[in-house]
Amino acid sequence: MKPSELTPFLYDFYDREARVMPWRSNPSPYGVLVSEIMLQQTQVPRVIEKYNEFMETFPTIQSLAEAPTDQLLKVWQGLGYNRRALNLRKAAQAIIAQHNGKLPETLEELDALPGIGPATAASISAFGFNKSVFFIETNVRSVFIHFFFKGTEEVSDAEILPLVEQALDRTNSRKWYSAIMDYGTVLKKQVVNPSRKSTHYTKQSKFEGSERQLRGKILKLLTTTPMLSVQKLKEELGDNRIHEVIKQLTDEEFIVQEKGVIKLKS
């Protein structure tokens, strides 16, 4: 297959088997921003479960910018990596302060928002504004390695990106990226994940028993109990990493601590 032949193949697949996602049905820039941050480290089915609740609770950039921390984390529960929720609120606040409440369209301005790196900025540009931008994420990487690097090990993104530029449908990047991501999801169920041949491939660390799990437990407790004694928390959770994790959460501005008591930062 040549890069020019990839688009007809993807569209034939997509027209038959496109996944239904709420942010695709109504691809507003704000909705795309929310979905892209959620999708950074969470699988699509879980994001679909939480997206509508989030958008109903915070229907506008302004409402998100003003969200109390406890409410924000309650709605975010189940998505993991809670830092993303704070960054999303910070991004909303920056949009209000610096862009008159309107999500910026340029890659440079999007990349400058809290919690948004180059790949997420490009993804928001493609899905939110249908811009012809070139980026690589795990499903894009898998499809290109599968079709164009058979028998090759340690494929770099620098080798893949020129092929993305050749193959992209510049008249409808939103549909093209949706199609390739959907096909990549199906492909990884049919063959050994091609992304394992990527020089950028990393396996996600185990969640059970991790500091991530402990952080999540503490934050979940604080959404229902306004203030917690550190000593009581240590006794209840029985984990010697409590003090270290509390310091992390304090440094990251999730919580404040005073006289042995912690609470969510407003």
C-alpha positions in Angstrom: 0.0 0.0 0.0 1.1 3.5 -0.8 0.4 6.5 1.6 -2.0 7.9 -1.1 -4.0 4.6 -0.9 -4.5 4.7 2.8 -7.3 7.3 2.9 -9.8 5.4 0.7 -9.2 2.3 2.8 -9.7 4.1 6.1 -12.9 5.8 4.9 -14.4 2.6 3.6 -13.8 1.1 7.1 -15.0 4.3 8.9 -18.2 4.6 7.0 -19.1 1.1 8.1 -17.7 0.9 11.6 -17.2 4.4 13.1 -17.4 4.5 16.8 -20.1 6.8 18.3 -18.7 9.4 20.6 -20.5 12.4 22.1 -17.7 14.8 21.2 -17.9 13.7 17.6 -21.6 14.2 17.4 -21.2 17.9 18.3 -17.5 18.8 17.8 -17.4 22.1 19.5 -13.9 23.4 20.3 -14.7 23.4 24.1 -16.1 19.8 23.9 -13.0 18.7 22.0 -10.7 20.3 24.6 -12.4 18.4 27.4 -12.4 15.1 25.5 -8.8 15.4 24.5 -7.6 16.0 28.0 -9.7 13.1 29.3 -8.3 10.8 26.5 -4.7 11.6 27.3 -4.3 8.6 29.6 -7.8 7.0 29.7 -9.4 4.5 27.4 -12.3 5.7 25.2 -15.1 3.6 26.8 -14.4 5.1 30.2 -14.2 8.7 28.8 -17.6 8.2 27.1 -19.1 7.3 30.5 -17.8 10.5 32.1 -17.9 13.0 29.3 -21.6 13.9 29.3 -21.7 14.2 33.1 -18.7 16.6 32.9 -20.2 18.7 30.1 -23.6 18.9 31.9 -21.8 20.1 35.1 -19.5 22.5 33.4 -21.2 23.4 30.1 -19.0 26.4 29.3 -15.4 27.5 29.7 -16.5 30.0 32.2 -18.2 27.5 34.4 -15.1 25.2 34.3 -12.8 28.1 35.2 -14.9 28.9 38.3 -15.3 25.2 39.3 -14.7 24.4 43.0 -12.0 21.8 43.5 -14.2 19.3 45.3 -16.9 19.5 42.7 -14.3 19.2 39.9 -12.7 16.1 41.4 -16.1 14.5 42.1 -17.1 14.7 38.5 -13.6 13.6 37.4 -13.7 10.4 39.6 -13.1 7.3 37.5 -10.8 8.9 35.0 -7.6 8.7 37.0 -4.6 11.1 36.8 -6.5 13.8 38.7 -3.8 16.3 37.8 -5.4 16.6 34.4 -8.6 18.0 36.0 -6.7 20.8 37.7 -4.8 21.5 34.4 -8.0 21.6 32.5 -9.4 24.2 34.9 -6.2 26.2 34.7 -6.5 26.0 30.9 -10.0 27.4 31.1 -8.9 30.2 33.4 -6.1 31.0 30.9 -8.6 31.1 28.1 -10.8 33.5 30.0 -7.8 35.7 31.0 -5.8 35.7 27.8 -8.2 34.8 24.9 -11.5 36.5 25.9 -13.1 33.2 26.8 -12.6 31.7 23.3 -10.4 28.6 22.7 -7.5 29.8 20.5 -6.9 28.1 17.2 -3.2 28.3 16.6 -0.9 25.4 17.6 1.4 27.8 19.5 -1.4 29.3 21.6 -3.0 25.9 22.3 0.4 24.4 23.3 0.9 27.2 25.7 -2.2 26.3 27.7 -1.7 24.3 31.0 -1.7 20.5 30.4 -1.6 20.7 26.6 1.6 19.6 24.8 2.3 19.6 21.1 0.4 16.4 20.3 -2.7 17.4 22.2 -2.6 20.9 20.7 -2.5 19.3 17.2 -5.3 17.0 18.1 -7.5 19.8 19.3 -6.7 21.7 16.2 -7.7 18.8 14.0 -10.9 17.8 15.8 -12.0 21.1 17.1 -11.2 23.3 14.1 -10.7 20.8 11.3 -7.2 22.2 10.6 -4.7 20.3 8.5 -2.1 19.5 11.1 0.2 16.5 11.4 0.6 14.6 14.6 1.1 11.0 15.9 -0.6 9.2 18.7 -0.7 5.5 19.6 -3.4 4.4 17.0 -1.9 6.5 14.2 1.5 5.0 15.0 0.1 1.5 15.0 -1.6 1.8 11.6 1.5 3.3 9.9 3.9 0.7 11.4 1.5 -2.1 10.4 1.2 -1.0 6.7 4.5 0.7 6.0 7.1 -0.9 8.3 6.6 -4.6 8.1 9.6 -6.5 9.2 11.2 -3.3 10.7 12.0 -3.0 14.4 12.5 0.3 16.4 10.5 2.6 14.2 10.8 6.3 15.1 8.0 8.9 14.9 10.4 10.9 12.7 10.1 8.1 10.1 6.3 8.0 10.4 5.5 11.7 10.2 6.4 12.3 6.5 4.0 9.5 5.6 1.3 11.1 7.7 1.8 14.3 5.8 1.5 12.4 2.5 -1.6 10.5 3.5 -3.7 13.1 5.4 -6.9 14.2 3.8 -6.4 18.0 4.0 -10.0 18.7 3.1 -11.3 16.9 6.2 -8.6 16.2 8.8 -11.3 15.7 11.5 -12.7 12.6 9.6 -9.3 11.3 8.6 -7.9 11.2 12.2 -11.2 9.8 13.5 -11.0 7.0 10.9 -7.4 6.1 11.5 -7.8 6.1 15.3 -10.9 3.8 15.0 -9.1 1.5 12.6 -6.0 1.4 14.9 -8.2 0.3 17.8 -9.6 -2.6 15.7 -6.2 -3.4 14.3 -4.7 -4.0 17.8 -7.4 -6.6 18.5 -6.4 -8.5 15.4 -2.6 -8.5 15.5 0.1 -8.0 18.1 0.2 -4.3 18.8 2.3 -2.8 16.1 3.3 0.1 18.4 5.6 -2.3 20.3 8.0 -1.8 17.4 8.1 1.9 18.0 11.1 3.5 19.7 8.6 5.5 21.8 6.6 2.5 23.1 6.4 2.3 26.9 4.2 0.0 29.0 2.0 1.6 31.5 3.0 0.9 35.1 0.8 -1.3 37.3 -1.9 0.7 39.1 -2.8 -1.7 41.9 -0.7 -0.7 45.0 0.9 2.3 43.2 1.2 5.8 44.5 -1.3 6.8 41.8 -3.9 4.6 43.5 -3.0 6.0 47.0 -3.3 9.6 45.6 -6.7 8.7 44.2 -7.9 7.3 47.5 -6.9 10.4 49.4 -8.5 12.8 46.9 -11.7 10.7 46.8 -12.0 10.9 50.6 -11.5 14.6 50.6 -14.4 15.1 48.1 -16.8 13.7 50.8 -15.0 14.7 54.0 -13.9 18.4 54.0 -11.0 17.9 56.4 -9.0 14.9 57.3 -6.4 14.2 60.1 -3.2 13.0 58.6 -2.7 10.6 61.5 -6.2 9.2 61.1 -5.7 8.9 57.4 -2.5 6.9 57.9 -4.2 4.6 60.3 -7.2 4.1 58.0 -5.2 3.4 54.8 -2.3 1.7 56.5 0.3 3.0 54.1 3.7 4.4 55.1 3.8 6.5 51.9 1.0 8.8 53.2 3.4 11.7 54.2 5.2 11.6 50.9 2.0 11.5 48.9 0.5 14.3 50.9 3.6 16.4 50.2 3.2 15.7 46.5 -0.5 16.7 46.5 0.4 19.9 48.4 3.1 20.8 46.0 0.7 20.2 43.1 -1.9 22.5 44.7 -4.5 19.8 45.2 -4.6 20.2 49.0 -3.4 22.5 51.8 -2.1 21.2 55.2 -2.2 22.9 58.5 -1.6 21.5 62.0 -1.8 17.9 60.9 -5.1 18.4 59.0 -5.5 18.4 55.2 -8.3 19.7 53.0 -8.8 20.4 49.3 -7.5 23.7 48.0 -10.3 25.9 46.8 
